[in-house]
Amino acid sequence: MSRKAFAASDAEWCYHDGELVRLGDVRLSPATHALNYGTGVFEGIRAYWNEKRGTLQVLKMREHYERFEKSCRMLHVDLSNTIDELCDVTLEILRRNAPREDTYIRPLAYKAVESVGVNLRGGSQLSIFTVPMGNYVELTGLKVCVSSWRRTPDTAIPARGKLTGSYINTALAVDEAQRAGYDDAIFLTQDGHVSEASAANIFLVRKGQLITPPVTADILEGITRDAVMELADNELGMPVAQRNVDRTELYAADEVFLSGTGFQIAPVTSVDGRPVGTGSIGPVAERLQELYFRAARGEWEKYAGWTVPVEVAQKTAG
Ligand SMILES: Cc1ncc(COP(=O)(O)O)c(C=O)c1O
């Protein structure tokens, strides 16, 4: 099994309904709208532990909250906090929890009315919690399949928004893939083009060119996807072509890799039982992985703007 689950501790501080409280003290009614109808919006942000500096480096925090705001707009979820406030609260939670390890931050805004009836009219609530998170998937070569489940089209449930309910599509595909012995699944769009992986965007290298499906291929417009494109262009001199990708291009590719906050840069070594390229990690993915981690951990001055440092106090015994 190459995907790990990470649990949040009840003792950790979280932000809930306007204040900082212990995660274990939060109570939600089973009548909560979002629990019944999937009417929530979320984000996943990583903070990388920088041992040398004694800081957590929060990666692309503002970009995540900007996307969060757009997803909220889609579901008529009214955020009462500005992006600056959301960033400040996030830093405060990290200071309080003071994890000295890689950590995942989960902002969640959801329809909180306790009534039966499907619509988007009710009021909403915001929670933000943190979970320690190492590698979500193995970074040494994933074996993936093309899912029999198609990606939800923009005309039904927009993949552009990070909406809780739409992750049923993800769960069905991951479950199917893992039961068949694969690590992850690749979705096709309704018209049969490659969309993305379960919770990551996809890149291919073909004939020296880096390619990724366009934002109109029912993908979440990944923040790591943008980071990869920036690094590939700046550091490898490989501008990325955003174009429709056929399923069998995955079989013909020299390299395939996935990008995401959880997945990080995860090379794919086989698709539908067919080795990708030589069947081992390719040079482009390997190089991008190295560059990405350097920038994400705040170890590269040139990309200092990608991360916000948080001083983490050493916990005293007792
Ligand atoms: C469906 C989906 N696609 C792509 C991504 C990658 O997005 P990002 O790089 O912003 O984490 C994610 C992860 O959040 C996702 O859930």
The ligand as an ORCA input file, in Angstrom:
! r2SCAN-3c Opt
* xyz 0 1
  C      -8.309     16.658     -7.621
  C      -7.005     17.332     -7.370
  N      -6.262     17.695     -8.421
  C      -5.073     18.310     -8.263
  C      -4.572     18.556     -6.999
  C      -3.270     19.263     -6.858
  O      -3.496     20.576     -6.453
  P      -2.418     21.383     -5.611
  O      -1.143     21.287     -6.347
  O      -2.947     22.766     -5.568
  O      -2.354     20.738     -4.281
  C      -5.307     18.165     -5.877
  C      -4.781     18.376     -4.546
  O      -5.115     19.239     -3.839
  C      -6.562     17.556     -6.059
  O      -7.306     17.179     -5.019
*
